[in-house]
Amino acid sequence: MTRITAILFAAALAAVPTATPAQDSEVKDGFNLIEEGAKLLLKGLADEMQPMMEDLATEMEPKLRAFAEEMAPMLERFSDLVDDLDAYHPPERLPNGDIILRRKTPQEMEEVEEGGKIDI
């Protein structure tokens, strides 16, 4: 019985196809073709979207410039009020929805300057 099992096992192994160098190159060629196809697809999509993106940029530029011009004075005033952001704890939201910025105490500022650990 052991001989028959061994013969059947050997026959099964002989029947399993092995990869030949020709098959390996065919597989590599297949992956190369898939890669090239994906590149062509993405290039086509990019070419189609380019005019839309240019139109969007043309349309958005004046709005973004106006926003920046409007916000610049407010950001400068905020910067003058706050001085250094390292002097504050992270923002906290109160139960009523208000957001507060707590200034660090002088002791906390000394710890930061001395290289103490900071909870983030």
N, C-alpha and C positions, 0 to 999 in steps of 0.2 A: 504494500500500500504506500509506503514511504517513497518507493521508486516512482510510482505513478504520479504522486504529488510533485516530486522534484522535476519530473519530465514535463508536467503540465505548467509548472512555474517557469521553467526554462523556455518553453514554447511561448508563454505569454510575454516574457521579457523580450524575446526575439521579435514578436509581432508588434511591439511598441515602436513607432517611428522615432528616429532620433533626428535632432536638428542638424542639418548640414550647413556648410558655409553658404551655399546658394540660398537656402531658406532664410538664414540670418540677414543676408544682404537684401532679400525681398522685403523682410519685415522692416529693416532700416529705411528702405526706399519708400515703403508705405507710410512710415512716420514722417519722413521728409515731405511727402506729398501732402499729408494732413497739415503739417506745419506751414507749408507754402500756401495751402488753401485758406488757412486761418489768417495768415498775413494779408492775403489778397482781400478777404472779407473785411477785415478791420481797416485796411487802406481805403476800400470802397466806402465804408461807413464814414470814415473821417473826411473823405472828399465830398460826400453828400452833405455833411453837417457843417463844413467850413463856411459856406455862404450864410447859413442861419446864425452861426456864432458871430460872424462879422457884423451882421445886421443887429444882433443883440448888443454887441459892444458899442456900435454906433449909437444905438438908442439909449443905452444905459449911461454912457459917458457924461452927458450933461447933468443927469440926475445925481450921479455919484459926486461930481464936482460941486454941485449946489449943496449936497448933504455935507461934504467935507468943509465947505466954506461956512456953513451954518453951525457946524459942530465945533469948529476950531476955537472960537472965543469961549464957548462953554467949557471945553476941555482945559483951556489955559486957566480959567478961573478955578476950576476944580483942582488943577495942579498946584496953584498958589495956595489954596486952602489946605490941601493934604500934606504938602511938603514931601515927605518920604514914606512910601507905603510900608517900609519895614517897621515903622513906628506904630503900626496898627495890628490888631488881631484880625483873623479872618472874619468876614461879614457874618452876622447872625440874623436870622429871621425870627421875629417875635410872633406870638400866637395871633396877634391882630393883623399880621401881614407886614408890619414895618420891618425895614432892614436897618440894622445899626452897625456902625463901625466903632469898636472900642479901641481907644488909644492905649498903648502899653504903658505900664508904670515905669519910672526911672530904674527900678530894680530889674524889671524884665528887660529893659534896654541894655543894662550892664551885662546881663547874662548872655545876651545875643552878641555883644561886642567881645566878650571873653571866650566865645566859642562854645557856649553852653548848648545843650540840646533844645531843639525847637519842635513842638508838636505841630504837625501839619495836618 
